[in-house]
Amino acid sequence: MEDETIYSSAPGEVAARWQGAGAEWIHVVDLDGAVTGASVNVEAIKEIRKTVDIPLQLGGGIRDLDAIAMWLSLGIDRVILGTIATEVPSVITEACQHYPGQIAVGIDAQGGEVMVRGWRAGTARRAVDLAQEMEGYGVALIISTDIGRDGVGGGINLAQAQAVAQAVTIPLVVSGGVETLKDIRAVKDLAPSGVIGVITGRALYEGTLDLAEAIQVAQGG
């Protein structure tokens, strides 16, 4: 949070740009919400939802059933829960029962340890163990992020991604470290382990990765 880079003040226009380039999903994170524990950028996210018609998944500060219900009612297709997965796991169970197929858990790790509350607090829990627990609760998807690489490039932590993917049978999406098409190809090679996708952000904004080319590679082109 102390080293932010602002790429645009019009999130709806940016979302439309990615949809126009062929995106089938848009991944949105309320960074302020992740730190404060409550959704902050509500109007900006509503703008994105009004602007594009492809599915949206949202994370950051969603920590109770009321917040989950609110976002799904506003047209978010899948919510990503993180901090409450370790602090109040019963919310995960209830959410999965009420909204099957629409609940994902984001596991943000540093050195294999799960970090929460906007990456500011450790948990002494291993990413692999948490992923297995969440699968048991019925989540539709795990999103595995290497904090040390998120937003700074350097390539995907393939070892961590593969370890988590092989520990569960539900789909895994990886993030953190994507820089070039080489990283997209590397993640694609993990498909037999259960990795179904990869999230990229900064690489698109800084021009080291072209979204249309990345999608073509991911789809086998």
C-alpha positions as CSV (number, residue, x, y, z in Angstrom):
1,M,0.0,0.0,0.0
2,E,3.0,2.3,0.6
3,D,4.2,1.8,-3.0
4,E,1.1,2.0,-5.1
5,T,1.1,2.8,-8.8
6,I,-2.0,4.4,-10.3
7,Y,-2.6,3.3,-13.9
8,S,-6.1,4.9,-14.5
9,S,-8.8,6.7,-12.7
10,A,-11.5,5.2,-14.9
11,P,-11.8,1.5,-14.0
12,G,-14.8,1.0,-16.2
13,E,-13.0,2.1,-19.3
14,V,-10.0,-0.1,-18.4
15,A,-12.4,-3.1,-18.0
16,A,-13.9,-2.4,-21.3
17,R,-10.5,-2.4,-22.8
18,W,-9.7,-5.9,-21.5
19,Q,-13.1,-7.2,-22.7
20,G,-12.4,-5.8,-26.1
21,A,-9.0,-7.6,-26.2
22,G,-10.8,-10.9,-25.6
23,A,-11.0,-11.3,-21.8
24,E,-13.5,-13.9,-20.7
25,W,-13.3,-13.0,-17.0
26,I,-12.1,-9.9,-15.2
27,H,-10.4,-10.2,-11.8
28,V,-11.1,-7.2,-9.4
29,V,-9.5,-6.6,-6.1
30,D,-10.5,-3.9,-3.6
31,L,-7.1,-3.2,-2.2
32,D,-8.3,-0.7,0.3
33,G,-10.9,-3.2,1.4
34,A,-8.3,-5.9,1.9
35,V,-6.6,-3.7,4.5
36,T,-9.6,-2.2,6.2
37,G,-11.7,-5.3,6.3
38,A,-14.7,-3.8,4.5
39,S,-15.5,-2.9,0.9
40,V,-14.3,0.6,0.1
41,N,-14.3,0.9,-3.7
42,V,-18.0,0.1,-4.2
43,E,-18.8,2.8,-6.7
44,A,-15.8,1.9,-8.9
45,I,-16.7,-1.7,-8.9
46,K,-20.3,-0.9,-9.8
47,E,-18.9,1.1,-12.7
48,I,-17.0,-1.9,-13.9
49,R,-20.1,-4.1,-13.6
50,K,-22.2,-1.6,-15.7
51,T,-19.5,-1.2,-18.3
52,V,-18.8,-4.9,-19.2
53,D,-20.9,-7.9,-19.7
54,I,-18.4,-10.6,-19.1
55,P,-18.1,-12.4,-15.7
56,L,-16.4,-10.6,-12.8
57,Q,-14.7,-12.1,-9.8
58,L,-14.1,-9.8,-6.8
59,G,-11.9,-10.0,-3.7
60,G,-10.7,-7.7,-1.0
61,G,-12.4,-7.0,2.3
62,I,-15.3,-9.5,1.9
63,R,-15.5,-11.0,5.3
64,D,-19.1,-11.9,6.2
65,L,-22.2,-13.3,4.6
66,D,-23.9,-10.0,4.3
67,A,-21.0,-8.6,2.1
68,I,-21.1,-11.8,0.0
69,A,-24.8,-11.4,-0.5
70,M,-24.5,-7.8,-1.4
71,W,-21.9,-8.3,-4.1
72,L,-23.6,-11.2,-5.7
73,S,-26.9,-9.2,-5.8
74,L,-25.0,-6.4,-7.6
75,G,-24.0,-8.8,-10.4
76,I,-20.6,-10.1,-9.2
77,D,-20.3,-13.6,-10.5
78,R,-17.8,-15.0,-8.0
79,V,-16.5,-13.7,-4.8
80,I,-13.0,-14.4,-3.5
81,L,-12.6,-14.9,0.3
82,G,-9.2,-14.8,2.0
83,T,-8.8,-13.6,5.5
84,I,-12.0,-15.3,6.8
85,A,-10.8,-18.6,5.4
86,T,-8.4,-18.8,8.3
87,E,-10.1,-16.6,10.9
88,V,-13.8,-17.6,10.5
89,P,-13.9,-20.7,8.3
90,S,-17.6,-21.3,9.2
91,V,-18.4,-18.4,6.9
92,I,-16.8,-20.4,4.1
93,T,-19.0,-23.4,4.8
94,E,-22.2,-21.3,4.9
95,A,-21.3,-19.3,1.8
96,C,-20.7,-22.5,-0.2
97,Q,-24.0,-23.9,0.9
98,H,-25.9,-20.7,0.0
99,Y,-24.0,-19.8,-3.2
100,P,-22.6,-23.0,-4.7
101,G,-20.2,-22.4,-7.5
102,Q,-19.7,-18.8,-6.7
103,I,-17.2,-18.9,-3.8
104,A,-13.5,-18.9,-4.4
105,V,-10.8,-18.8,-1.8
106,G,-7.7,-16.8,-2.3
107,I,-4.6,-18.2,-0.7
108,D,-1.8,-15.5,-0.5
109,A,1.5,-17.0,0.6
110,Q,5.0,-15.8,1.3
111,G,7.6,-18.5,1.8
112,G,4.8,-21.0,1.9
113,E,3.0,-19.3,4.8
114,V,-0.5,-18.0,4.3
115,M,-0.7,-14.2,4.9
116,V,-4.0,-12.3,5.6
117,R,-5.4,-8.8,6.3
118,G,-4.0,-7.3,3.2
119,W,-0.8,-9.4,3.5
120,R,0.1,-7.7,6.8
121,A,-0.4,-10.7,9.1
122,G,1.0,-14.1,9.1
123,T,-1.0,-17.2,10.1
124,A,1.7,-19.9,10.6
125,R,-0.4,-22.0,8.2
126,R,0.9,-23.7,5.0
127,A,-0.8,-22.9,1.7
128,V,-1.2,-26.5,0.9
129,D,-2.9,-27.4,4.1
130,L,-5.3,-24.5,3.8
131,A,-6.2,-25.4,0.2
132,Q,-7.1,-28.9,1.3
133,E,-9.2,-27.6,4.1
134,M,-11.1,-25.3,1.8
135,E,-11.8,-28.0,-0.7
136,G,-13.5,-29.9,2.1
137,Y,-15.8,-26.9,2.7
138,G,-17.0,-27.0,-0.9
139,V,-15.3,-23.9,-2.5
140,A,-15.4,-23.9,-6.3
141,L,-11.9,-22.6,-6.9
142,I,-8.6,-21.8,-5.3
143,I,-6.6,-18.8,-6.3
144,S,-2.9,-19.2,-5.3
145,T,-0.8,-16.0,-5.1
146,D,2.9,-15.7,-4.4
147,I,3.0,-12.4,-2.5
148,G,6.7,-11.9,-3.1
149,R,6.2,-11.8,-6.9
150,D,2.8,-10.2,-7.1
151,G,3.1,-6.9,-9.0
152,V,6.9,-7.2,-9.4
153,G,7.2,-9.8,-12.1
154,G,10.0,-12.4,-12.0
155,G,7.9,-15.3,-13.2
156,I,5.3,-17.5,-11.5
157,N,6.3,-19.5,-8.5
158,L,5.8,-22.8,-10.3
159,A,6.8,-25.0,-7.4
160,Q,4.2,-23.4,-5.1
161,A,1.5,-23.5,-7.8
162,Q,2.1,-27.2,-8.5
163,A,2.3,-28.2,-4.9
164,V,-1.1,-26.6,-4.2
165,A,-2.7,-27.9,-7.4
166,Q,-1.6,-31.5,-6.6
167,A,-2.9,-31.2,-3.1
168,V,-6.6,-30.7,-4.2
169,T,-8.9,-31.9,-6.9
170,I,-10.8,-28.6,-7.4
171,P,-9.5,-26.1,-10.0
172,L,-6.6,-23.8,-9.3
173,V,-5.8,-20.4,-10.7
174,V,-2.4,-18.9,-10.0
175,S,-1.2,-15.3,-9.8
176,G,1.8,-13.3,-8.9
177,G,4.8,-12.7,-11.1
178,V,3.5,-12.9,-14.6
179,E,5.7,-10.8,-16.9
180,T,5.8,-12.2,-20.5
181,L,4.3,-14.9,-22.7
182,K,6.9,-17.3,-21.3
183,D,5.1,-17.2,-18.0
184,I,1.7,-18.0,-19.7
185,R,3.3,-21.0,-21.4
186,A,4.8,-22.2,-18.1
187,V,1.5,-22.1,-16.3
188,K,-0.2,-23.9,-19.2
189,D,2.3,-26.7,-18.7
190,L,0.7,-27.2,-15.2
191,A,-2.7,-27.9,-16.6
192,P,-2.4,-31.7,-16.0
193,S,-2.0,-30.9,-12.3
194,G,-5.3,-29.0,-12.2
195,V,-4.3,-25.4,-13.0
196,I,-7.0,-23.9,-15.2
197,G,-5.8,-20.3,-15.4
198,V,-3.5,-17.5,-14.5
199,I,-4.2,-13.9,-13.4
200,T,-2.2,-11.0,-14.8
201,G,-2.4,-7.3,-14.1
202,R,0.7,-5.2,-14.0
203,A,2.3,-6.9,-17.0
204,L,-0.7,-5.8,-19.1
205,Y,-0.6,-2.2,-17.8
206,E,3.1,-1.9,-18.4
207,G,3.1,-3.5,-21.8
208,T,5.3,-6.5,-21.2
209,L,2.4,-8.8,-22.0
210,D,-0.3,-8.4,-24.7
211,L,-3.7,-9.8,-23.5
212,A,-4.8,-11.1,-26.9
213,E,-1.5,-12.9,-27.5
214,A,-1.7,-14.3,-24.0
215,I,-5.2,-15.7,-24.5
216,Q,-4.1,-17.2,-27.8
217,V,-1.2,-19.0,-26.1
218,A,-3.4,-20.2,-23.2
219,Q,-5.9,-21.6,-25.6
220,G,-3.3,-23.5,-27.5
221,G,-2.3,-21.1,-30.3
